[in-house]
Amino acid sequence: MQIFKTIQEMRAACSLAKGGGQRLGLVPTMGALHEGHLSLVRTAKAQCDAVAASIFVNPTQFGPNEDFAKYPRSFERDCEILEQEAVDLLFAPAVEEMYPQGMTTWVTVEGLSDKLCGKARPGHFRGVTTVVAKLFQIVQPDAGFFGQKDAAQLAIIRRMVRDLNFAVEIVACPVVREPDGLAMSSRNAYLDPQQRRAAPVLYRSLLKIQEVFKRGEHRADKLIDSGKQTITEEHSVRLDYLEIVDPDTLDHADEISKTTLVAIAGYLGSTRLIDNIHLSTE
């Protein structure tokens, strides 16, 4: 695996990797890799001739009171893991490389970036879309691989790609879970033992909604009530949101029709976790 720190070197290596019509996949990460990330890498390996990954803890998607300074960093371990997974190229730039002094240009997807996680984290998705747009420009991938766990991010990146005519296919990969159902996340490392035991209630609430839906209830408010009831089983969990929305626009849905996204976010102490499932009448 070749590791590059500068945009110029990474761009040249990616151009070479795409030579002769080779299909190049990109897996953007912030490091602290787990099986969720590796599922993206393996999907990319299966669908592409060459795979590039990035490790960059992006400061612009963290708010002033969020966890940028303590976000888990394990670069050497991550490199070993990516090497074992036969990733071809790794881009690991410094903050100054991605955000040179005097930079004033930002990418914002209006109308979507203030929904779901965007409500609690103003400016978060502006940071996400800006850095992903920069990575797409540097790597020029044929396909980008993103986890379904970050459903709002996925919808926003898809809209950005459509609106700005990026020549990249966005591939969504399923949520990867721990044996007890907790969605894998780098932030799970923040949980103390008691919080870790409580955390799967987020997924249990989604499963309760799914169960009630399968029994014939399609009204969003009734489904949300059933999920919130499950959340009350764990007093240490503070619900941020539990919403049923259109998966593409993130607009509130009054009733389940076609494919609909059920998204949840909650706090255990200061750690914020997210999860989601899809319901469908089709």
C-alpha positions as CSV (number, residue, x, y, z in Angstrom):
1,M,0.0,0.0,0.0
2,Q,1.3,3.4,-1.0
3,I,0.7,6.3,1.5
4,F,0.6,9.9,0.4
5,K,0.5,13.1,2.5
6,T,0.2,15.7,-0.2
7,I,-2.6,16.4,-2.7
8,Q,-0.2,16.6,-5.6
9,E,1.2,13.1,-4.9
10,M,-2.2,11.5,-4.3
11,R,-3.6,13.0,-7.4
12,A,-0.8,11.7,-9.5
13,A,-1.0,8.2,-8.0
14,C,-4.8,8.1,-8.5
15,S,-4.4,9.2,-12.1
16,L,-1.9,6.3,-12.7
17,A,-4.2,3.8,-10.9
18,K,-7.1,4.8,-13.3
19,G,-4.9,4.3,-16.4
20,G,-6.2,2.0,-19.1
21,G,-9.8,2.4,-18.0
22,Q,-9.3,0.9,-14.5
23,R,-12.1,1.5,-12.1
24,L,-11.0,3.3,-8.9
25,G,-13.0,3.2,-5.7
26,L,-12.7,5.6,-2.7
27,V,-13.4,4.8,0.9
28,P,-13.2,8.1,2.9
29,T,-12.6,7.6,6.7
30,M,-11.6,9.5,9.8
31,G,-9.6,6.5,11.0
32,A,-10.1,4.5,14.2
33,L,-11.1,1.8,11.8
34,H,-13.6,-1.0,12.7
35,E,-15.5,-3.7,10.9
36,G,-18.0,-1.1,9.5
37,H,-15.1,0.6,7.6
38,L,-13.7,-2.7,6.5
39,S,-17.1,-3.7,5.0
40,L,-16.8,-0.6,2.8
41,V,-13.2,-1.5,1.8
42,R,-14.3,-5.1,0.9
43,T,-17.2,-3.9,-1.1
44,A,-14.9,-1.5,-3.0
45,K,-12.4,-4.3,-3.6
46,A,-15.2,-6.4,-5.1
47,Q,-16.4,-3.7,-7.4
48,C,-13.3,-1.9,-8.4
49,D,-9.9,-2.6,-9.9
50,A,-8.1,-0.4,-7.4
51,V,-9.1,1.0,-4.0
52,A,-8.0,4.3,-2.4
53,A,-8.8,5.1,1.2
54,S,-8.4,8.3,3.1
55,I,-7.7,8.9,6.8
56,F,-8.4,12.5,7.8
57,V,-10.1,13.7,11.0
58,N,-11.9,16.6,9.4
59,P,-12.0,19.6,11.8
60,T,-14.7,21.5,9.9
61,Q,-17.4,18.9,10.7
62,F,-16.9,19.3,14.4
63,G,-18.7,22.0,16.4
64,P,-16.9,24.2,19.0
65,N,-18.1,22.0,21.9
66,E,-17.6,18.6,20.1
67,D,-15.0,16.0,20.3
68,F,-12.4,16.9,17.7
69,A,-9.5,16.9,20.1
70,K,-10.4,13.6,21.7
71,Y,-11.6,11.8,18.6
72,P,-9.8,8.4,18.5
73,R,-6.7,8.3,16.4
74,S,-4.8,5.1,15.7
75,F,-2.9,5.8,12.5
76,E,-0.3,3.1,12.6
77,R,-2.9,0.4,13.5
78,D,-5.2,1.7,10.8
79,C,-2.4,1.5,8.2
80,E,-1.8,-2.1,9.2
81,I,-5.4,-3.0,8.8
82,L,-5.7,-1.3,5.4
83,E,-2.6,-3.1,4.3
84,Q,-4.1,-6.4,5.3
85,E,-7.2,-5.6,3.3
86,A,-5.0,-4.9,0.2
87,V,-5.9,-1.3,-0.2
88,D,-3.8,0.2,-2.9
89,L,-3.5,3.9,-2.0
90,L,-3.9,5.8,1.2
91,F,-4.3,9.5,1.5
92,A,-3.5,10.9,4.9
93,P,-3.1,14.7,4.7
94,A,-2.4,17.2,7.4
95,V,-5.1,19.7,8.2
96,E,-3.0,22.5,6.6
97,E,-2.9,20.4,3.3
98,M,-6.7,20.2,3.1
99,Y,-7.4,23.7,4.4
100,P,-4.7,26.0,3.3
101,Q,-4.5,29.4,5.0
102,G,-7.0,31.9,3.4
103,M,-9.4,29.2,2.2
104,T,-12.9,30.8,2.0
105,T,-14.9,28.3,-0.3
106,W,-17.4,25.9,1.2
107,V,-19.9,23.4,-0.2
108,T,-23.3,23.5,1.3
109,V,-26.4,21.4,0.3
110,E,-29.2,23.8,1.2
111,G,-32.4,22.4,2.6
112,L,-30.9,19.1,3.7
113,S,-28.0,20.1,5.8
114,D,-30.1,21.4,8.7
115,K,-32.2,18.2,9.1
116,L,-31.7,15.2,11.4
117,C,-28.1,15.5,12.7
118,G,-27.8,18.9,11.1
119,K,-30.3,20.3,13.6
120,A,-28.2,19.4,16.6
121,R,-24.9,20.0,14.9
122,P,-25.0,23.3,12.9
123,G,-22.3,23.5,10.2
124,H,-21.6,19.8,10.5
125,F,-22.8,18.8,7.1
126,R,-21.1,21.9,5.5
127,G,-17.8,20.4,6.8
128,V,-18.7,17.0,5.5
129,T,-19.7,18.0,2.0
130,T,-16.7,20.4,1.6
131,V,-14.2,17.7,2.5
132,V,-15.9,15.0,0.4
133,A,-16.0,17.4,-2.5
134,K,-12.3,18.0,-2.1
135,L,-11.5,14.3,-1.9
136,F,-13.6,13.7,-5.0
137,Q,-11.6,16.4,-6.8
138,I,-8.2,15.0,-5.6
139,V,-8.9,11.2,-6.1
140,Q,-11.3,11.4,-9.1
141,P,-12.8,8.1,-8.1
142,D,-15.3,6.2,-10.2
143,A,-17.2,5.1,-7.1
144,G,-17.3,6.3,-3.5
145,F,-18.3,4.0,-0.7
146,F,-20.3,5.2,2.3
147,G,-22.0,3.5,5.2
148,Q,-25.8,3.5,5.6
149,K,-25.4,4.2,9.3
150,D,-24.8,7.8,8.4
151,A,-28.1,8.0,6.4
152,A,-28.4,11.8,6.4
153,Q,-24.8,12.2,5.3
154,L,-25.5,9.7,2.5
155,A,-28.5,11.6,1.3
156,I,-26.6,14.9,1.4
157,I,-23.6,13.5,-0.5
158,R,-25.9,12.0,-3.1
159,R,-27.6,15.4,-3.6
160,M,-24.2,17.1,-3.9
161,V,-23.0,14.7,-6.5
162,R,-26.2,15.1,-8.5
163,D,-26.3,18.9,-8.2
164,L,-22.6,19.5,-9.0
165,N,-22.3,16.8,-11.7
166,F,-19.6,14.8,-10.0
167,A,-18.7,11.8,-12.2
168,V,-18.8,9.4,-9.3
169,E,-21.2,6.6,-8.3
170,I,-22.2,6.7,-4.6
171,V,-22.4,3.1,-3.2
172,A,-24.2,2.7,0.1
173,C,-23.1,-0.2,2.3
174,P,-25.3,-1.8,5.0
175,V,-24.9,-1.0,8.7
176,V,-22.5,-3.4,10.5
177,R,-23.6,-4.3,14.0
178,E,-22.1,-5.7,17.2
179,P,-23.6,-9.0,18.3
180,D,-26.1,-7.2,20.6
181,G,-27.2,-4.9,17.7
182,L,-25.3,-1.8,18.4
183,A,-24.2,-0.1,15.2
184,M,-20.5,-0.1,14.9
185,S,-19.0,3.4,15.4
186,S,-15.6,4.8,16.3
187,R,-17.4,6.8,19.1
188,N,-18.4,3.5,20.8
189,A,-14.9,3.6,22.3
190,Y,-16.1,6.5,24.5
191,L,-18.7,4.5,26.3
192,D,-18.1,3.2,29.8
193,P,-19.3,-0.3,30.6
194,Q,-22.7,0.9,31.9
195,Q,-23.3,3.1,28.9
196,R,-22.2,0.3,26.5
197,R,-24.8,-2.0,28.1
198,A,-27.5,0.6,27.6
199,A,-26.5,1.6,24.0
200,P,-28.3,-1.2,22.1
201,V,-31.6,0.3,23.2
202,L,-31.3,2.6,20.1
203,Y,-31.5,-0.4,17.8
204,R,-34.2,-2.1,20.0
205,S,-36.4,1.0,19.5
206,L,-36.0,0.7,15.8
207,L,-36.8,-3.0,15.9
208,K,-39.9,-2.1,17.9
209,I,-41.0,0.3,15.3
210,Q,-40.4,-2.3,12.6
211,E,-42.5,-4.8,14.6
212,V,-45.4,-2.4,15.0
213,F,-45.2,-1.5,11.3
214,K,-45.3,-5.2,10.3
215,R,-48.5,-5.6,12.4
216,G,-50.1,-3.0,10.1
217,E,-49.5,0.4,11.6
218,H,-48.3,2.9,9.0
219,R,-48.9,6.2,10.7
220,A,-45.5,7.8,11.6
221,D,-46.6,9.4,14.9
222,K,-47.9,6.0,16.2
223,L,-44.7,4.3,15.1
224,I,-42.5,6.9,16.7
225,D,-44.5,6.6,20.0
226,S,-43.7,2.9,20.1
227,G,-40.0,3.5,19.6
228,K,-39.9,6.2,22.3
229,Q,-41.6,3.9,24.7
230,T,-38.7,1.4,24.2
231,I,-36.1,4.2,24.8
232,T,-37.6,4.8,28.2
233,E,-36.3,1.3,29.3
234,E,-32.9,2.9,29.6
235,H,-32.9,6.0,31.8
236,S,-29.3,6.8,31.0
237,V,-30.1,7.5,27.3
238,R,-31.1,11.0,26.3
239,L,-33.0,11.0,23.0
240,D,-31.9,13.7,20.5
241,Y,-34.3,12.7,17.8
242,L,-36.4,9.8,16.5
243,E,-37.9,10.7,13.1
244,I,-39.5,9.1,10.1
245,V,-38.4,10.8,6.8
246,D,-38.0,10.4,3.1
247,P,-34.6,8.9,2.6
248,D,-33.7,11.2,-0.3
249,T,-35.1,14.6,0.9
250,L,-35.0,14.0,4.7
251,D,-38.5,15.6,4.8
252,H,-40.8,14.4,7.5
253,A,-43.2,11.6,6.5
254,D,-46.7,11.4,8.0
255,E,-47.1,7.8,6.8
256,I,-45.0,4.9,5.6
257,S,-45.2,4.7,1.8
258,K,-42.7,3.1,-0.5
259,T,-39.3,3.1,1.2
260,T,-39.0,5.3,4.3
261,L,-36.1,6.0,6.7
262,V,-36.5,5.7,10.4
263,A,-33.5,7.6,12.0
264,I,-32.5,7.9,15.7
265,A,-29.9,9.8,17.6
266,G,-29.3,9.7,21.4
267,Y,-26.7,10.6,24.0
268,L,-25.1,8.4,26.6
269,G,-23.3,10.9,28.7
270,S,-21.6,13.2,26.3
271,T,-21.4,10.5,23.5
272,R,-23.8,10.9,20.7
273,L,-24.7,7.8,18.7
274,I,-26.9,7.4,15.6
275,D,-28.7,4.5,13.9
276,N,-31.4,3.9,11.4
277,I,-33.5,1.3,9.5
278,H,-35.7,1.4,6.4
279,L,-39.3,0.4,6.2
280,S,-41.0,-0.3,2.9
281,T,-44.5,-1.0,1.7
282,E,-43.2,-2.4,-1.5
